[in-house]
Amino acid sequence: MAEIISMPQLSDTMEEGTVIKWNKKIGDEVSEGDILAEIETDKATQDFEIDVNGILLFIGVKEGEKTRVNDILAIIGEKGEDISHIISKSKKQEQKKINKEVKEINKDNKDRIYISPLAKKMAISKGISIHNIKGSGEYGRIIKKDIESYEKIKFKEDFVNKKNAHSSMRKRIAKHLTFSKFTAPHYYLFSEICMDKLIELRKNLNDKLSLEERISFNDLIIKSVAQSLKKNSNMNVSWNEEEVLFHSSINIGIAVAVKDGLIVPVIKNADKKSLLQISKEIKNKVLRSKSKKIQPEEIENSTFTVSNLGMYGIESFTSIINTPNSSILSVGSIMERPIIKNSKIEIGNIMKITLSCDHRIIDGAIASLYIHSLRKLLEDPITILF
């Protein structure tokens, strides 16, 4: 008996999915455990594994197209089985849903278009169809200012060369960051760190390592961030309306730019891992994030986030907190600057950082102590190795 395969909900926030690739075609035999398709959610691209056996009889969504969770994705059944009644029923149900939505939108509308004589004259002279205009006057009447507003919008649209629909990932990012920015009262602490000794340490380490094992500045920073959080446990916290949550694990999220936006893979228990372990894990997760092969559980449960734009030549910047984290560290480029040492002006390597904090839970004194601890580690980094 034929079975409908619906668009699965592959993440807790997923509302719709895009079929990136079908691994089977109509007429192919499929078995339990086969990867039927690659589906892009609002977080990542995942393999969709089926749990039935049979023949792929129908594909409801083309590659590159999106559909809502629980909508028909495919039909699997026996060879030669008639599924026309299933497709017909599904289309009728979908049409009923659409009709209902349209009815709800239009239930208060009338067929007649109300328009003032002046607005009508302006529309005719300018060649504007009044069917495209929503009136702002009494009972939806189109008035002069509606024609003028429509003209301005149309004028702007004439300069738009291209429009790209928002991806599921971009929508999720927008929703998440808007919630964070307007829910958590942000404040920012700025600091400069001398990186001379860290540069020397990195060089000495990489001279002894293979090309594949080489350590980046970001690796050293992540390790230092984790060790500083261990010493300042009141920074490794989250807010909810009833209580402060102190996390037993130090899980560092790393902001990674991808084609459609941003992914934050997580290095879990970073304080307990060696520098080499952290380096290898970061390389692996960044690569899989950019190819959209990262798994949902690998981008969850961070307790602190680091955003590093130093490789792009950015001197300093601020970041929006990745809730439910209560803080995020923004890391800029390492740049040569004149500095004062022993009452003399010398050239040193300076890195600017910005710590964004949620003032509901982290006060300025607590955040300042954390920055002091982090700066101490980075400026005298030998203890990073232990």
C-alpha positions as CSV (number, residue, x, y, z in Angstrom):
1,M,0.0,0.0,0.0
2,A,1.4,3.4,-1.0
3,E,2.6,5.7,1.8
4,I,2.9,9.5,1.7
5,I,6.3,10.8,2.8
6,S,5.9,14.3,4.2
7,M,8.4,17.2,4.6
8,P,9.9,16.4,7.9
9,Q,10.6,18.9,10.7
10,L,14.4,18.5,10.9
11,S,14.9,21.2,13.5
12,D,12.9,22.7,16.4
13,T,12.4,26.0,14.5
14,M,11.9,24.6,11.0
15,E,8.7,25.8,9.3
16,E,9.6,24.9,5.7
17,G,12.4,23.1,3.9
18,T,14.1,23.2,0.5
19,V,15.0,20.1,-1.5
20,I,18.6,20.6,-2.5
21,K,19.0,17.2,-4.2
22,W,17.0,14.0,-4.8
23,N,19.2,10.9,-4.4
24,K,16.5,8.7,-6.0
25,K,14.3,9.1,-9.1
26,I,10.8,8.0,-9.9
27,G,10.8,4.2,-10.4
28,D,13.8,3.5,-8.2
29,E,13.6,1.0,-5.5
30,V,14.2,2.4,-2.0
31,S,14.9,0.7,1.3
32,E,14.7,1.6,4.9
33,G,17.8,3.6,5.8
34,D,18.3,5.0,2.3
35,I,19.1,8.8,2.0
36,L,16.2,9.9,-0.1
37,A,17.1,13.5,-0.4
38,E,19.2,16.4,0.9
39,I,17.0,19.0,2.6
40,E,17.9,22.5,3.6
41,T,16.4,23.7,6.9
42,D,16.7,27.1,8.5
43,K,19.9,25.9,10.1
44,A,21.7,23.5,7.9
45,T,21.5,21.0,5.0
46,Q,20.7,17.5,6.2
47,D,20.3,14.0,4.7
48,F,16.7,12.8,4.9
49,E,16.7,9.1,5.7
50,I,13.5,7.1,5.1
51,D,12.1,4.3,7.2
52,V,10.0,2.4,4.6
53,N,10.6,0.0,1.7
54,G,9.2,0.2,-1.8
55,I,9.3,2.0,-5.2
56,L,9.5,5.8,-5.5
57,L,6.3,6.5,-7.3
58,F,5.9,10.3,-7.0
59,I,8.0,13.3,-6.2
60,G,6.1,16.3,-4.9
61,V,8.8,18.9,-4.7
62,K,11.4,19.7,-7.4
63,E,15.1,20.3,-6.6
64,G,15.5,23.9,-5.5
65,E,11.9,24.3,-4.4
66,K,10.7,24.7,-0.9
67,T,7.5,23.5,0.9
68,R,6.1,23.6,4.4
69,V,6.6,21.0,7.0
70,N,4.1,18.1,6.7
71,D,3.3,18.9,3.0
72,I,3.7,16.0,0.6
73,L,7.3,15.3,-0.3
74,A,7.0,11.9,-2.1
75,I,5.0,8.7,-2.3
76,I,6.5,5.3,-2.0
77,G,4.5,2.1,-2.8
78,E,4.5,-1.0,-4.9
79,K,5.6,-1.2,-8.5
80,G,2.7,-0.2,-10.9
81,E,0.4,0.8,-8.0
82,D,-2.2,3.4,-8.9
83,I,-1.7,6.5,-6.7
84,S,-3.7,9.0,-8.7
85,H,-6.4,9.1,-6.0
86,I,-3.7,10.0,-3.4
87,I,-2.3,12.8,-5.5
88,S,-5.8,14.1,-6.3
89,K,-6.8,14.0,-2.6
90,S,-3.6,15.8,-1.6
91,K,-4.1,18.5,-4.2
92,K,-7.7,19.0,-3.1
93,Q,-6.6,19.4,0.5
94,E,-3.9,21.9,-0.5
95,Q,-6.4,23.9,-2.6
96,K,-8.9,23.9,0.3
97,K,-6.2,25.3,2.6
98,I,-5.3,28.0,0.0
99,N,-9.0,28.8,-0.5
100,K,-9.4,29.2,3.3
101,E,-6.5,31.5,3.6
102,V,-7.7,33.6,0.6
103,K,-11.2,33.8,2.1
104,E,-9.8,34.9,5.5
105,I,-7.8,37.6,3.8
106,N,-10.6,38.8,1.5
107,K,-13.7,38.3,3.7
108,D,-14.1,42.0,4.4
109,N,-13.4,43.2,0.9
110,K,-15.9,44.2,-1.7
111,D,-15.7,43.9,-5.5
112,R,-16.3,47.6,-5.9
113,I,-13.2,49.9,-5.9
114,Y,-13.9,53.2,-4.1
115,I,-11.8,56.1,-5.4
116,S,-12.0,59.9,-5.2
117,P,-12.5,61.9,-8.5
118,L,-9.1,63.5,-8.1
119,A,-7.3,60.2,-7.5
120,K,-9.0,58.7,-10.5
121,K,-8.0,61.5,-12.7
122,M,-4.3,61.2,-11.5
123,A,-4.3,57.4,-12.0
124,I,-5.7,57.8,-15.6
125,S,-3.2,60.5,-16.5
126,K,-0.3,58.5,-15.2
127,G,-1.4,55.2,-16.6
128,I,-1.7,53.6,-13.1
129,S,-4.0,50.6,-12.6
130,I,-6.1,51.3,-9.5
131,H,-6.4,47.5,-8.9
132,N,-2.9,47.6,-7.7
133,I,-3.5,50.2,-5.0
134,K,-4.8,49.8,-1.5
135,G,-6.9,52.8,-0.4
136,S,-6.2,54.6,2.9
137,G,-9.4,56.7,2.9
138,E,-12.7,55.9,4.6
139,Y,-14.0,52.4,3.8
140,G,-10.7,51.7,1.8
141,R,-11.3,54.6,-0.6
142,I,-8.3,55.5,-2.8
143,I,-7.3,59.1,-2.4
144,K,-4.7,61.4,-3.8
145,K,-1.9,60.5,-1.3
146,D,-2.4,56.7,-2.2
147,I,-1.6,57.5,-5.9
148,E,1.4,59.6,-4.8
149,S,2.7,56.8,-2.4
150,Y,2.3,54.2,-5.2
151,E,4.3,56.4,-7.6
152,K,7.2,56.6,-5.1
153,I,7.2,52.9,-4.5
154,K,7.1,52.2,-8.2
155,F,9.9,54.7,-8.8
156,K,12.1,52.9,-6.3
157,E,11.3,49.5,-7.8
158,D,12.5,50.7,-11.2
159,F,16.0,50.9,-9.7
160,V,15.9,47.3,-8.3
161,N,18.0,45.2,-10.6
162,K,17.5,41.9,-8.8
163,K,15.5,40.4,-6.0
164,N,16.4,37.3,-4.0
165,A,13.9,35.6,-1.8
166,H,15.1,35.2,1.8
167,S,16.5,31.8,2.5
168,S,15.2,29.8,5.5
169,M,18.5,30.4,7.2
170,R,18.4,34.1,6.7
171,K,14.9,34.3,8.1
172,R,15.9,32.4,11.2
173,I,19.0,34.6,11.7
174,A,16.9,37.8,11.4
175,K,14.3,36.5,13.8
176,H,16.9,35.3,16.3
177,L,19.1,38.4,16.3
178,T,16.1,40.8,16.4
179,F,14.8,38.9,19.5
180,S,18.3,39.1,21.1
181,K,18.9,42.7,20.4
182,F,15.5,43.9,21.7
183,T,15.2,41.5,24.6
184,A,18.7,41.5,26.1
185,P,19.9,45.0,27.1
186,H,23.4,45.0,25.5
187,Y,26.4,47.0,26.7
188,Y,29.9,46.8,25.4
189,L,33.4,46.8,26.8
190,F,36.4,47.6,24.6
191,S,40.0,46.6,25.2
192,E,43.4,46.3,23.5
193,I,45.7,43.3,23.9
194,C,49.4,43.1,23.1
195,M,49.9,40.0,21.0
196,D,53.7,39.9,20.7
197,K,54.2,36.9,23.0
198,L,51.3,35.0,21.4
199,I,52.7,35.6,18.0
200,E,56.1,34.2,19.1
201,L,54.4,31.2,20.8
202,R,52.4,30.4,17.7
203,K,55.5,30.5,15.5
204,N,57.4,28.2,17.9
205,L,54.5,25.7,17.9
206,N,54.0,25.7,14.2
207,D,57.7,25.1,13.6
208,K,57.3,21.8,15.3
209,L,53.9,20.8,13.7
210,S,53.0,19.4,10.3
211,L,51.2,21.6,7.8
212,E,47.9,20.0,8.6
213,E,48.3,20.5,12.3
214,R,49.3,24.2,12.3
215,I,47.7,26.3,14.9
216,S,45.8,29.5,14.0
217,F,45.4,32.7,16.2
218,N,41.8,31.8,16.4
219,D,42.6,28.4,18.0
220,L,44.7,30.1,20.6
221,I,42.0,32.7,21.3
222,I,39.3,30.0,21.7
223,K,41.5,28.1,24.1
224,S,42.2,31.3,26.1
225,V,38.5,32.2,26.1
226,A,37.6,28.8,27.6
227,Q,40.3,28.9,30.2
228,S,39.3,32.4,31.3
229,L,35.6,31.3,31.6
230,K,36.7,28.5,33.9
231,K,38.3,31.1,36.2
232,N,35.3,33.4,35.9
233,S,32.3,31.0,36.1
234,N,29.8,33.8,36.7
235,M,30.4,34.7,33.0
236,N,29.3,31.2,31.8
237,V,25.6,31.8,32.5
238,S,22.2,32.3,30.9
239,W,19.1,34.2,31.9
240,N,15.6,33.1,32.2
241,E,12.6,34.8,33.9
242,E,12.8,32.8,37.1
243,E,16.5,32.2,37.8
244,V,20.2,32.4,36.7
245,L,21.5,29.3,35.0
246,F,25.1,28.5,35.8
247,H,26.5,26.1,33.2
248,S,28.6,23.1,34.2
249,S,30.1,22.9,30.7
250,I,32.1,25.5,28.8
251,N,30.8,25.3,25.2
252,I,32.3,27.9,22.8
253,G,30.3,28.8,19.7
254,I,32.3,30.0,16.7
255,A,30.5,32.4,14.3
256,V,31.2,31.1,10.7
257,A,30.1,33.0,7.6
258,V,28.4,30.8,5.0
259,K,26.7,31.5,1.7
260,D,23.3,32.3,3.1
261,G,24.2,33.8,6.4
262,L,25.8,32.6,9.6
263,I,26.3,29.3,11.4
264,V,27.6,28.9,14.9
265,P,29.2,25.4,15.4
266,V,30.1,24.6,19.0
267,I,33.3,23.3,20.6
268,K,31.9,21.5,23.6
269,N,33.9,21.3,26.9
270,A,36.5,23.5,25.3
271,D,38.3,24.0,28.6
272,K,39.0,20.3,28.9
273,K,40.5,19.9,25.4
274,S,44.1,20.4,24.3
275,L,45.0,23.1,21.8
276,L,45.5,20.6,19.1
277,Q,42.1,19.0,19.7
278,I,40.4,22.4,19.5
279,S,42.3,23.3,16.4
280,K,41.3,20.0,14.6
281,E,37.7,20.3,15.7
282,I,37.4,23.9,14.5
283,K,38.9,23.1,11.1
284,N,36.5,20.2,10.7
285,K,33.4,22.0,11.8
286,V,34.1,25.2,9.8
287,L,34.6,23.1,6.7
288,R,31.3,21.2,7.2
289,S,29.5,24.4,8.1
290,K,30.4,26.0,4.8
291,S,29.4,22.8,2.9
292,K,26.1,22.7,5.0
293,K,27.0,19.2,6.3
294,I,27.0,20.3,10.0
295,Q,24.5,18.4,12.1
296,P,21.9,20.2,14.3
297,E,23.4,18.8,17.6
298,E,26.7,20.4,16.6
299,I,25.3,23.9,16.6
300,E,23.4,23.7,19.8
301,N,24.0,24.4,23.5
302,S,26.8,27.0,23.3
303,T,27.4,29.0,26.5
304,F,29.6,31.7,25.1
305,T,30.3,32.8,21.5
306,V,33.4,34.2,19.7
307,S,33.1,36.2,16.4
308,N,36.5,36.8,14.8
309,L,36.7,39.1,11.7
310,G,40.4,39.6,12.1
311,M,41.1,37.7,8.9
312,Y,39.1,40.3,7.0
313,G,41.3,43.2,8.2
314,I,38.6,44.5,10.6
315,E,40.2,46.5,13.4
316,S,37.2,46.4,15.8
317,F,33.4,45.8,15.8
318,T,30.5,44.9,18.1
319,S,28.3,41.8,17.9
320,I,24.8,40.9,18.9
321,I,24.6,38.3,21.7
322,N,23.8,34.8,20.5
323,T,21.0,34.1,23.1
324,P,20.6,32.2,25.3
325,N,24.3,33.1,25.8
326,S,24.8,36.2,27.9
327,S,27.9,37.5,26.1
328,I,29.8,37.4,22.9
329,L,33.4,38.3,22.2
330,S,34.3,40.3,19.0
331,V,37.9,39.8,17.8
332,G,39.6,42.2,15.4
333,S,42.8,42.1,13.4
334,I,46.3,42.0,14.9
335,M,47.9,45.3,13.8
336,E,51.2,46.9,14.3
337,R,50.9,50.0,16.5
338,P,53.3,52.3,18.5
339,I,53.1,51.3,22.2
340,I,55.0,52.5,25.3
341,K,57.3,50.0,27.0
342,N,59.6,51.0,29.9
343,S,58.9,54.7,29.1
344,K,59.9,54.2,25.5
345,I,57.9,54.1,22.3
346,E,58.2,50.8,20.4
347,I,56.3,49.0,17.7
348,G,54.0,46.3,19.0
349,N,51.3,44.0,17.7
350,I,47.9,45.0,19.1
351,M,44.5,43.2,18.9
352,K,41.3,45.0,19.7
353,I,38.4,43.1,21.3
354,T,34.9,44.0,22.3
355,L,32.8,42.1,24.8
356,S,29.1,42.4,24.4
357,C,27.1,41.5,27.6
358,D,23.5,41.1,28.7
359,H,23.1,43.7,31.5
360,R,20.3,41.7,33.1
361,I,22.7,39.1,34.3
362,I,26.3,40.3,33.9
363,D,27.4,43.6,35.5
364,G,30.3,45.7,34.2
365,A,32.6,44.7,37.1
366,I,32.2,41.0,36.4
367,A,32.8,41.5,32.6
368,S,35.8,43.7,33.4
369,L,37.4,41.0,35.5
370,Y,36.8,38.5,32.7
371,I,38.6,40.7,30.2
372,H,41.4,41.2,32.6
373,S,41.8,37.4,32.9
374,L,41.7,37.0,29.2
375,R,44.2,39.7,28.5
376,K,46.6,38.2,31.1
377,L,46.4,34.9,29.3
378,L,47.0,36.2,25.8
379,E,49.8,38.6,26.9
380,D,51.6,35.8,28.8
381,P,50.3,32.8,26.9
382,I,52.6,30.0,28.1
383,T,49.9,28.7,30.4
384,I,47.5,28.2,27.5
385,L,49.3,25.0,26.8
386,F,48.5,23.5,30.2
